[in-house]
């Protein structure tokens, strides 16, 4: 059964290709959703995961791309008004 989760990724995650990394990882694992930079310097991800791909996606996000430094990944339910696509993943501004 699919679940929509919100990830808040903290650390050195802007300007290092993190959103593109999240997008390529999501596409490889079949995860739908989006990633965007926040004014706080964090990256927010909304992801539609299955029990089969959830842990692999979370593990990859916790590692991040080579130039990043992930200090913390907070997970929780989506915020009110946040919509998660059923297919595809995009890295938005």
C-alpha positions in Angstrom: 0.0 0.0 0.0 1.3 3.4 -1.0 2.0 6.1 1.6 2.8 9.8 1.1 5.6 11.0 3.4 7.2 14.4 3.9 11.0 14.6 4.4 12.8 17.6 5.7 16.5 17.3 4.9 18.9 19.4 6.9 22.6 20.0 6.3 24.6 21.2 3.3 21.8 20.3 0.8 21.4 23.4 -1.4 23.8 24.2 -4.2 25.2 20.6 -4.3 22.8 18.9 -6.7 20.7 17.4 -3.9 17.3 17.9 -5.7 18.6 16.4 -8.9 20.0 13.5 -6.8 16.6 13.0 -5.1 14.9 13.1 -8.5 17.2 10.5 -10.1 16.9 8.3 -7.1 13.1 8.5 -7.0 12.9 7.7 -10.7 15.2 4.7 -10.3 13.1 3.4 -7.4 9.7 4.2 -8.8 8.9 6.9 -6.2 6.6 9.7 -7.2 6.7 13.2 -5.7 8.8 16.4 -5.7 11.7 18.1 -4.0 12.2 21.8 -3.4 14.6 24.1 -1.7 13.3 26.0 1.3 14.4 29.5 2.4 15.8 28.0 5.6 18.5 26.2 3.6 16.7 22.8 3.9 15.3 20.6 1.2 11.7 19.5 1.5 10.6 16.3 -0.3 7.1 14.9 -0.7 7.3 11.3 -1.8 4.7 8.5 -2.6 6.4 5.3 -1.4 5.6 1.7 -1.1 6.7 -0.7 1.6 9.1 -2.1 -1.0 10.9 1.1 -1.9 10.5 3.2 1.2 13.7 2.2 3.0 15.9 2.3 -0.1 14.6 5.8 -0.8 15.2 7.0 2.8 18.7 5.4 2.9 19.7 7.2 -0.3 18.3 10.6 0.9 20.2 10.2 4.2 23.4 9.6 2.1 22.8 12.4 -0.4 25.0 13.2 -3.4 28.8 13.3 -3.0 29.1 17.1 -2.3 26.3 17.2 0.2 26.3 16.7 4.0 23.1 15.4 5.4 22.8 16.2 9.1 19.2 15.1 9.7 16.2 13.8 7.8 12.9 14.4 9.6 10.0 12.3 8.3 6.3 12.8 8.8 2.9 13.2 7.1 2.4 15.8 4.3 1.5 19.3 5.3 -2.1 20.4 4.7 -2.5 21.5 1.1 0.5 19.6 -0.2 -0.4 17.4 -3.1 1.8 14.4 -4.2 1.6 13.3 -7.8 0.7 9.7 -8.5 3.5 9.4 -11.2 6.8 11.1 -11.9 9.1 13.1 -9.7 10.2 16.7 -10.2 12.8 19.0 -8.6 11.1 22.3 -8.3 12.5 25.7 -7.5 
